Amino acid sequence: MVDAVRDAHAAVPDHHWQVDLPDDPVVVDGDPGRLHQVLVNLLANAGKHTPAGTTVTASVSRADGACVVRIADDGPGIPPELLPTVFERFARGDHSRSRAAGSTGLGLAIVAAVVASHRGRVELTSVPGETVFTVRLLAAERPADGSDARVEARSGGRLVGTRGD
């Protein structure tokens, strides 16, 4: 997550980017590239659709056996009439955006598909001043021997990691 937020900051330097991490890593079994894509898409969405000066906070926690990733911002919010369709393919909040302007309308559909393929869920709440995307994935048990250390190192250390090949 740290790398994804660092990249978002480089791409959108006029926002305030924050990371809130637990003391102990939260590990998720899954495809590291696809899970990274979820983070990148959510952070890019926050950067593209909020004004300069917006604070975006990326956090990870563990709750009820789940890894909970939240991307929250204090921007203007998503209009209520768009909330039911934001995870659909080709959905765009700003109809002036087009592929020519760099928006395909697929980012949040990809997020939903990747999260679902990992047996998780993504939720959205939005009101003016607070939009929160919450991703819940089954947290893996950490082996007592610390054998997931290579995964934590690969994922930036102390965040959503993956175990497996």
N, C-alpha and C positions, 0 to 999 in steps of 0.2 A: 504494500500500500504506500509506503513512504516514497518509493520510486514513482508510482503513478501520480501522487500529489506533487512531487517535485516537477515532473513533466508538465502537469497542468499549470503549475505556477510559471514555468518557463513560457508556455503557450499563451497564458492570460495573466500577465504580470500586474494588471491594474485591479485584480481581486486580492482579497486577504485569504490565504489558504492556511488551514489549521488541521492538525492530526491529533487525535485522542486515542491512545493505545493502552491496552491493559498491561499490567506488570508481567504477566505470564502469556506466552504465545497462545493463540487459538489456532488449532490445526484443522484443516478440512481435507478430506480425501477428494481428489478431483483432478481435472486437467488444468495445470497451472497457467497455460497460455490463455485458455478460454476464461478462467476466473479473473485473470489480469484484464482481459478485454471488458469484462463487466465493470471493473473499477474505472478503466479509462473512459468508457462510454458515459458512465454516470458523471464523472468529473468534467468531461468535455461538455456535456449537456448543461451542467451548472455554469460553466464558463461562457458558453455561447448565448445562453438565454437569460442572463442577468446583467445588470448594468455595472459599470466600473465602480469599485468600492465595496462590492458585495463580499461578505464573509462566507466562505464555504468551509465546512468542517467535515472531515472524514474520520469516522470512528469505528473501532472494532470492540466488541465485548462478547462475553459468553453468558447465555441465559437459557435455562431449561434445556441443556444439552445441545443448544444451537450456537453457531457462530452468527453473530448479528453485526452486519456492516451497515452503517448509516452514512449517507451523504446528505448533509443538510445545508441550506443556504438561507440568508435573510433577504433575498431579493423580493420582487413584486408578486411572486406566486404564479401559479398556472390558473388560467381562467376556469371556473367550475365546469363550464360546458365541454372543455377539452379533457378533463380528468378521466372519463370512461374510455377514451380511445388512445391515450398516450402510448400504450404498449402495442398498438396495432402497427403493422407494416405501413410505411409511407405516411404515418401521422406526422403532421407538422403543426406546431403551435402558432407559428407566424406564417401565414399563407404567402407572404412576399418572399419567403425563402424558397429556394429551388435547388436542383442539383447543380445548376450553374453557379449558385452562390455557395456551394459546398455542403449543402444539407440534403441527405437522401431520405430522411424520415425513417431510417431503419435502426438507428442507435438503440432506442429503448425496446424495440421489438427483439433485437439481438440480445439485450440484457435479459428480457423475460425468457427467451428460448434457452439461453445458456443456464440460467438459474434453474429452470424447470428440468433441464437435462441432468442436473446435479441433485434432483429431488428436493429442491428448495422452493422458496417463493419470494417474490418481490412485491412490496407494497408502496403506496404513495399517499402522502397527505400533503395538502397545500392550501395555504391561506396567505394573504398578503403579509409579507415579513417572515414567513417560515414555510419552506418546502423541504420535505424529508422523503428520500427514497430509502427504504429499509429492505435489506436482503437478508434472508434467514436460510442458513445451510446447516445440515447436520454436522456438528463438531465431532471430530475424531478423538478417540482417547489417545493421550500421549503415552507412548511406551515408557515404562519405568527405566529402561536402559538408555534413554535419550537418543534412540536410533533415528529420530526424525530431525536431528540437528542439521543435517545437510539440506533438508527441505527449508528449514527456517532461514538458513544462511542464503539459500538461493532466492527466497522470497523477500529478502531485505531484513530478515531477522525479527522478530516480535510481532508478526502480523498474521494475516491469513496466509497459511502455508498449505502445501499439499503433500501428501505422502503417496508414494507409488513410484512407478517407473517414469 
